[in-house]
Amino acid sequence: MGQIIIHPETNTHPITTIGRMVGICYGSDVSDDVKNYKRGLNCMKAGHGRVMEFATCFMSLQGYSARVIREFYTHIGGSPTRVQESTRYIDYSNFKYITPPAIQKDKDANDIYEYLMYQISEAAKDLKACGVPKEDIANIFPLGMETGISCHFNLRTLENMANQRLCTRAYWEYRQLMKDMRQALGEYSYEWGVLCDIFFIPKCEKYGYCCEEYSCGRYPKKIDL
């Protein structure tokens, strides 16, 4: 599947940083990082979501489809920044693509899908040979084509993204992307690991009930409670 790289600009002690920033506003002693850590975690557990915006993550995503990245961009809280691989300057004549599991598991469907991608790739090469600019050839590429981005998000936005996209009813590739992100951040530092364990969960785990119209059955629906 895809790959997520966490860049060194990402703070390795996000909980401690949050606790220090909050402590200043409480008139607390912020010289003790043990107390800062405890204060920061307690604030987040108490639902003070705004403080989560002090924790930021810089990362790059590679090997995910253009389709899922379009959905990724819908999470715009906290003024995130992102740049994406250019279809104007990069030569995608031999583009890579994502194959959905529902297609991959059926040989006939998989053959049809791969042949279609082959035809698009060949058409791109033919258009290039005709002198058509890369930026115009890009119009024929499918949403399943792999792409890459670099981006910056704060913890509050990432938590909301995880709550929504780790849901069983989320699009399968986005669900996998969030699992990859949770793993990459969890391995980046101890404090990010704590944050991932507590906050990067499906919304049913967060609320204790399912708020979807069509539930997977993992948790009871709110109306049933």
Helices and strands as residue ranges (DSSP letters): E 3-6, H 14-26, H 33-45, G 49-54, E 56-65, H 66-72, E 81-84, H 101-104, H 107-129, H 134-137, G 138-140, E 146-154, H 155-165, H 172-188, H 190-199, H 203-207, G 222-224
